[in-house]
Amino acid sequence: MIYNRGLSDTERANVESYLSQRYQPQTKQWIPEVKTLLDGTPVTIANQKVATAASNTFSDMSYYVEEPDRFAGMKVVGSSSLPAVADGDRLTLAG
């Protein structure tokens, strides 16, 4: 960030606080909480989730992550540089 003047200590602290709140991942406990954040807010799912995948990954390198009780789940897009995911793997997701 570039300003046209030096910031006071209070202004600098306010900017640091805002950036920390805006870009530090929010910790969520379950998938429905994450799915409501459509604004690009970085999120970490705190509890490990059980992944289900067909032959490690689907053709688009995605897999399905679900709550252990199978109440909720979501499709996660991976990449060829990530390790393969198998049925029953436990994951912690951030992004």
Secondary structure, DSSP 8 states (H G I E B T S, - for coil): ---SS---HHHHHHHHHHHHHHHS-EEESSHHHHHT--S---EEE-S-EEEE-STTS-TTSEEEEE-TTSS-EEEEE--TTS----TT-EE--B-
